[in-house]
Amino acid sequence: ASSADGSQLDAASGYSGGFGLIGVSTDSGNHWTLENESLRENWRSIASSADGQKLIAATFNDDIYTSTNSGGSWNTNGLHQNWTSVASSSDGSKLFAATESGLIFTSTNSGSTWYTNSLPSYMGYSVSIASSADGTKLIACSGNYISLRGLIYISTNSGTTWNTNGLPNQNWSSVASSADGNTLVATVYFGGIFTSTDSGNTWTSNNAPNAAWTSVATSTDGSKLVAAAISSSSSGIIYTSADSGNTWTSNSTTIEYSAWTSVASSADGNKLVAAVQGGDIWTSQTMPSPLLNIAPTNSNLQLSWTVPSTNFVLQQSFDLSSWNDVTDAPALNLTNLQDEVIQSPTNGSSFYRLESF
């Protein structure tokens, strides 16, 4: 899992004997700390709030654990299920957890209490779930590697009700959602990759190769995607897309023989993290080019940009010659994962830019 800026990464390992661990990195994966080494479980999934403070982790045959201090300490709630996937709203207040049997549990108070959602039919195995930033729009999928049957379900009310979307039965393996829940991605194990730009009403089969896709992640605006696959020979591939899945590029030229099991993305899609089955954790960083937006708000100006995965500072100039840093600290808008700064308009021309440092 990744914080919005990609600075905090969280990884959970799973072993059938219950000896898995949770690792946390606060420097984009350069160094890792094992959190609560006494808490050894068969971990299956982990998710993070945008700031990396609130975490949710699920075990395969035990319980759900939550943390409010980046994994320093954990609480549990006694829900014993075979958990397969968890998701979180950007503020960490709405949490979602899916079970192998097809049940989906929801919490609206950061995991203090839970209730079970009602799905239209039995979902099957390998359930994966993803959430919009506000926790309103959800996508869940199921798959069965024996019968190759599974469905995708969509909810627009935080999981209170669910609908299927007409996609054919597939062995669905992973799903991801943009911050607004409009762009959705779904992968098929030993199949292809499907995308939707209208909250799951219609879908397009992308030109990604058929592979044993295990995990997919997206940037906050849904434009940048990353998908990972594993094969029976323990080799694997990583593909990325910069146009919402219309075209895909192989991005694992130097580490193509790794059995990839999980990927995560920063909000801008420029910092990626990928985990290898029984192996290492890899990170990738490309230089972001955040788009600076300006809009009137009341009598002031609002400047905003997607949370960048490297350091940028907002600067102001009155003559396009000399530039000064804007001292107002940006506030994170959790509904769209944008940094925002409010400025009072001047009586003359004023220019703004984002400068990397």
C-alpha positions in Angstrom: 0.0 0.0 0.0 1.1 3.6 -0.5 0.4 7.0 0.9 -0.8 9.7 -1.6 2.7 11.1 -2.0 4.4 7.7 -2.1 6.6 8.5 0.9 5.1 5.9 3.2 4.8 2.3 1.9 3.3 -0.6 3.7 3.8 -4.3 2.9 2.2 -7.4 4.4 3.5 -10.9 3.9 1.5 -14.1 4.2 2.5 -17.6 5.2 0.2 -20.6 5.9 1.9 -21.2 9.2 1.0 -17.7 10.4 4.5 -16.2 10.4 3.9 -13.3 8.1 5.0 -9.8 9.0 4.1 -6.2 8.2 6.8 -3.8 7.1 6.6 0.0 6.9 8.8 2.4 5.0 8.7 6.2 5.6 11.3 7.1 2.9 9.7 5.7 -0.2 11.1 2.2 0.3 14.7 3.0 0.9 14.5 1.6 4.4 12.0 -0.7 6.1 10.9 -1.3 9.6 9.1 -4.5 10.8 6.1 -3.3 12.9 5.1 -5.4 15.9 7.2 -8.4 15.1 5.2 -10.3 17.7 2.1 -9.9 15.6 2.8 -12.7 13.1 -0.1 -13.7 10.9 -1.0 -15.0 7.5 -1.5 -11.5 6.1 -3.5 -11.2 2.9 -4.1 -7.5 2.2 -3.2 -4.1 3.5 -4.6 -0.6 2.7 -3.7 2.9 3.8 -5.2 6.4 4.2 -3.8 9.2 2.1 -1.5 10.4 4.8 -0.3 6.9 5.7 -1.4 7.2 9.4 -4.4 4.9 9.3 -3.9 1.3 8.1 -6.1 -1.7 7.7 -4.6 -5.2 7.4 -6.4 -8.5 7.0 -5.4 -12.1 7.6 -6.5 -15.1 5.6 -8.0 -17.1 8.5 -8.2 -14.9 11.5 -9.0 -11.2 11.9 -8.9 -7.6 10.7 -6.4 -5.2 12.3 -6.4 -1.5 12.2 -3.7 1.1 13.1 -3.9 4.9 13.6 -0.2 5.5 14.0 1.3 4.1 10.8 1.5 0.6 12.1 3.1 1.4 15.5 0.3 -0.4 17.3 -2.7 -2.4 16.1 -6.3 -3.1 17.2 -8.5 -6.0 16.4 -12.2 -6.5 16.5 -12.9 -10.3 16.7 -14.2 -10.7 13.1 -13.0 -14.2 12.2 -13.2 -14.8 8.4 -11.0 -15.9 5.5 -10.2 -12.3 4.4 -8.9 -11.7 0.9 -8.9 -7.9 0.3 -9.2 -4.6 2.1 -9.7 -1.0 1.0 -9.9 2.4 2.6 -11.2 5.9 1.9 -8.6 8.5 1.7 -9.2 9.8 5.2 -9.3 6.3 6.7 -12.8 6.6 8.1 -14.5 4.2 5.7 -13.0 0.7 5.5 -14.0 -2.2 3.4 -13.0 -5.9 3.8 -13.9 -8.8 1.5 -13.9 -12.5 2.4 -13.2 -15.6 0.4 -16.9 -16.7 0.7 -18.1 -13.5 -0.9 -19.1 -11.4 2.1 -18.1 -7.7 2.2 -17.9 -5.9 5.5 -18.0 -2.1 5.9 -17.0 0.2 8.7 -17.7 4.0 8.8 -15.7 4.7 12.0 -12.2 3.6 11.1 -12.8 0.0 12.1 -14.5 0.4 15.5 -17.7 -1.3 14.3 -18.5 -3.3 11.2 -21.6 -4.4 9.3 -22.1 -6.9 6.5 -23.2 -5.7 3.0 -25.7 -7.7 1.0 -24.5 -8.8 -2.4 -26.9 -9.9 -5.1 -25.5 -13.4 -5.3 -22.6 -15.6 -4.2 -19.4 -14.0 -5.3 -17.0 -16.9 -5.1 -13.3 -17.0 -4.5 -10.5 -14.4 -4.7 -12.5 -11.3 -4.0 -10.8 -8.0 -4.5 -12.2 -4.6 -3.6 -11.3 -1.0 -4.3 -12.8 2.3 -3.2 -13.1 5.9 -4.4 -11.4 8.5 -2.3 -14.6 9.4 -0.3 -15.6 5.8 0.1 -18.9 6.2 -1.7 -18.1 4.3 -5.0 -16.9 0.7 -4.7 -15.9 -2.0 -7.1 -15.5 -5.7 -6.1 -14.7 -8.7 -8.1 -14.5 -12.5 -7.7 -12.9 -15.3 -9.6 -12.7 -19.1 -9.6 -9.6 -20.6 -11.2 -11.3 -24.0 -11.6 -14.5 -22.9 -13.3 -13.1 -19.6 -14.6 -16.3 -17.9 -13.4 -16.6 -14.7 -11.5 -18.4 -11.4 -11.5 -17.8 -7.7 -11.0 -20.0 -5.7 -8.6 -20.5 -2.0 -8.4 -21.8 0.1 -5.4 -22.5 3.8 -5.4 -23.6 4.1 -1.8 -20.7 2.8 0.2 -21.7 -0.8 -0.2 -25.3 -0.6 0.9 -26.5 -2.0 -2.4 -24.6 -3.7 -5.2 -25.2 -4.3 -8.9 -23.5 -6.4 -11.6 -22.6 -4.7 -14.8 -23.1 -7.2 -17.5 -19.5 -8.2 -18.0 -19.0 -11.9 -18.8 -18.0 -14.5 -16.2 -14.3 -14.3 -15.8 -11.7 -15.4 -13.3 -11.3 -11.8 -12.1 -8.3 -11.2 -10.0 -7.8 -7.5 -9.1 -9.6 -4.1 -9.3 -8.6 -0.5 -8.8 -10.4 2.8 -8.8 -9.6 6.5 -9.4 -10.3 9.0 -6.7 -13.7 10.0 -8.1 -14.7 6.4 -8.8 -15.3 7.1 -12.5 -12.3 5.3 -13.9 -12.2 1.6 -12.9 -9.7 -1.1 -13.8 -10.2 -4.9 -13.6 -7.8 -7.7 -14.4 -8.4 -11.3 -15.4 -6.2 -14.1 -14.1 -4.9 -15.8 -17.3 -6.8 -13.1 -19.3 -6.8 -9.5 -20.2 -7.4 -6.0 -18.6 -10.7 -4.1 -18.7 -11.3 -0.4 -18.0 -14.3 1.8 -17.5 -14.5 5.6 -17.5 -18.2 5.8 -16.4 -18.1 4.1 -13.0 -18.6 0.7 -14.5 -21.6 1.2 -16.7 -19.6 0.3 -19.9 -16.2 -1.4 -20.2 -13.4 -1.6 -22.8 -11.1 -4.6 -23.2 -7.6 -3.1 -23.4 -4.8 -4.3 -25.7 -2.7 -5.6 -22.8 -1.5 -9.2 -23.4 -3.3 -12.1 -21.8 -1.4 -13.0 -18.7 -1.9 -14.2 -15.1 -2.6 -10.7 -13.8 -2.4 -10.6 -10.0 -2.7 -6.9 -9.2 -3.5 -3.5 -10.6 -3.2 0.1 -9.4 -4.1 3.5 -10.7 -3.2 7.2 -10.2 -5.8 9.4 -8.6 -7.1 10.7 -11.9 -7.2 7.2 -13.5 -4.8 8.1 -16.3 -1.7 6.2 -15.2 -2.1 2.4 -14.5 0.2 -0.3 -13.5 -0.5 -4.1 -13.7 1.5 -7.1 -12.6 1.4 -10.7 -13.5 2.9 -14.0 -12.5 3.3 -17.2 -14.5 3.5 -20.9 -13.7 7.3 -20.8 -14.3 7.6 -18.1 -11.6 8.4 -15.4 -14.1 6.2 -12.3 -14.4 5.7 -9.0 -16.1 4.8 -5.5 -15.2 2.9 -3.3 -17.7 2.1 0.4 -17.4 -0.3 2.7 -19.2 -0.2 6.5 -19.4 -3.6 6.9 -21.2 -6.1 5.1 -19.0 -5.3 1.7 -20.4 -5.7 2.5 -24.1 -2.1 1.5 -24.7 0.3 -0.5 -22.5 4.1 -0.7 -22.2 6.2 -3.5 -20.7 8.2 -2.0 -17.8 10.1 -5.0 -16.4 13.0 -5.3 -18.7 15.7 -5.8 -16.0 13.6 -7.8 -13.6 11.3 -9.7 -15.9 11.7 -13.0 -14.1 10.1 -11.9 -10.9 6.8 -13.4 -9.8 4.9 -10.2 -9.1 2.0 -10.5 -6.6 1.1 -6.9 -5.7 1.5 -3.3 -7.0 0.6 0.1 -5.6 0.8 3.7 -6.9 1.2 7.2 -5.5 -1.6 9.7 -6.3 0.3 11.1 -9.3 1.2 7.7 -10.6 4.9 8.5 -10.8 6.0 6.5 -7.8 5.2 2.8 -8.1 5.9 -0.1 -5.7 5.8 -3.8 -6.6 6.2 -6.9 -4.5 7.7 -10.3 -5.5 6.3 -13.6 -4.2 8.9 -14.8 -1.7 11.3 -12.0 -2.8 12.0 -8.4 -2.8 10.0 -5.1 -3.0 10.8 -2.9 -5.9 10.1 0.8 -6.4 10.1 3.0 -9.5 10.2 6.8 -9.6 9.7 9.0 -12.7 9.7 12.8 -12.5 6.2 14.2 -12.1 4.9 17.2 -14.0 1.9 18.3 -11.8 -0.6 20.5 -13.6 -1.3 23.7 -11.7 -5.0 24.7 -11.6 -6.4 28.1 -10.7 -10.0 28.9 -9.9 -12.0 31.7 -8.2 -13.4 30.8 -4.8 -15.5 33.5 -3.1 -13.3 36.6 -3.5 -10.0 34.7 -3.5 -8.1 32.4 -5.8 -7.7 28.6 -5.2 -4.6 27.0 -6.6 -4.5 23.2 -6.7 -2.4 20.3 -8.0 -2.3 16.5 -7.5 -0.2 15.5 -4.6 3.3 15.0 -6.1 5.5 12.1 -5.4 8.6 14.4 -5.3 9.0 17.7 -3.6 7.5 20.8 -5.3 6.9 24.3 -3.9 4.4 26.9 -5.1 6.0 30.1 -6.3 4.7 33.5 -7.2 6.0 36.2 -9.5 4.7 39.7 -10.5 7.0 40.1 -13.5 7.9 36.6 -14.6 11.5 37.4 -13.8 11.9 37.0 -10.0 10.0 34.2 -8.2 9.3 33.8 -4.5 8.0 30.8 -2.5 4.4 31.1 -1.4 4.7 30.6 2.4 1.1 29.4 2.9 1.3 25.6 3.4 -0.9 23.6 1.0 -3.9 21.7 2.5 -4.7 18.2 1.2 -8.2 17.8 -0.2 -9.1 14.2 0.6 -11.9 14.0 -1.9 -9.6 14.4 -4.9 -6.1 14.1 -3.4 -5.1 17.6 -4.5 -3.0 20.1 -2.6 -4.8 23.4 -2.3 -3.6 26.9 -1.5 -5.9 30.0 -1.2 -4.5 33.3 -2.3 -5.9 36.8 -2.2 -5.9 38.5 -5.6 -3.6 41.4 -6.2 -4.4 44.7 -8.0 -2.0 43.7 -10.8 -0.8 40.7 -12.7 0.3 37.7 -10.7 1.8 34.5 -11.9 2.2 31.1 -10.2 4.3 28.0 -10.9 5.4 24.8 -9.2 9.1 24.4 -8.8 10.8 21.1 -7.9 13.4 21.0 -5.2 
